Amino acid sequence: MRRLAITLIALLMFAAPSLISAQAKGKGSSSSAQTSAASKQSEKAKPAGKLDINTATKEELDALPGIGEAYSQKIIDNRPYRARNELLTKKVVPRNTYEKIKSEIVAHKVK
């Protein structure tokens, strides 16, 4: 009986650290994977509500689908807009790009 107890204690001493380490690694990798996925999602996340093209920052405009640095700067340079479709009439963005973003933008009146 005593020999069995000593064997179990020895087994726990050697096995427990590797089991704890394996559990910690498993939790860490899933946690870091979740953090990584969340940060990637937030990079291109859609803003809550519609984005006002008259007041949006360059970074907010960059986050819109099909809008990069050049188009976002062009949108800013051609402000103010009375309506969102002025992105087309002022020839700021091409029609296919406008079609991608029209449901996500608005042009509030500038005071």
N, C-alpha and C positions, 0 to 999 in steps of 0.2 A: 504494500500500500504506500509506504513511504517513497519507494522507488518511483511509483507512478506519479506521485505529487511532485517530485523533483523533476521528472521528465516534462510534466505539464508546465511547470514554472519556467524551465529552460526554453521550451517551445514558445511560450508567450513572450519571453524576453527577446527572442530573436525574430519572431514573426510579427509581433505587434508594431514595432517601428516601421516595417515595410508596408504593413496594411494601412497605417495612419498616413504614411507618405503617399501611397497610391490614392487614397481618398482625397487628400489635399490637392494632389495634382489634377485629379478628375474635376474637382470643384473649381480649381483655378482656371483650367482651360475652358470650361464651359462658361465661367464668369467672364473671362477675357474675350471669348467668342461673342458673348452677348454684348459686351461693351463695345467691341469692334463693330458688330452689326448695327448697334444703336448709333454709333458715331457716323457710320457710312450713311445710314438712313437720314440722320439729321442734316448731313451736308447738303442733300438734295431734297430735303423735306419741303412740302408745300407749306407756305405760310397759312396761318389760321385765317379764314375768310379770304376775301379778294384783295389783291395787292393794288394799291393806288399808284398808277404810273407817274402821277405828278409829284409824289412825295417819297417814293421808294428809294432806298439806297442802291448803290451799284451792286453790292453783295446780294441784296434781295432780288434784284432783277436778274443777276447771274444765275440764281437758283431756279428760274423758270425754265421749262423744257425748250431747248433750241436757242436759248439766249446765252451768249457768251460775253466776254469782256467787250468786244467791239459793238455788239448790238446794245448792250446795256448802256454804254457810253453814248451811243447814238440816240437812245431813248431820252437820256438826261439832257443832251444837247438840244433836242427839239421841243422841250417843254415850253409852255404848258399845253395840255391837251384838253379839249372840251368834251371829247368822247374817245373811247378806246379805239374805235375804228380809224382814228386819225393816224394811228401807227401805219396804216395802209395808205391813206390819202396823202400823207406827208412823205411816203416812201421810206419809212424808217426801218421796217422789217418786211421781208417777202411774205406773200400770202400764206404759204405753207407753214411758216413759223407763227404767223398770227393765228392761224387755225388751231395750233397746239396750245396757245396761251390765252385765247380770248375768254374762256370760261373762268380763268383764274385772275383776271385783271379788271380794273375799273378806273375811270378817270373822273375823280371828284372835282368839282369846280374850285378853281384857285381864287382865293380872296384877295 
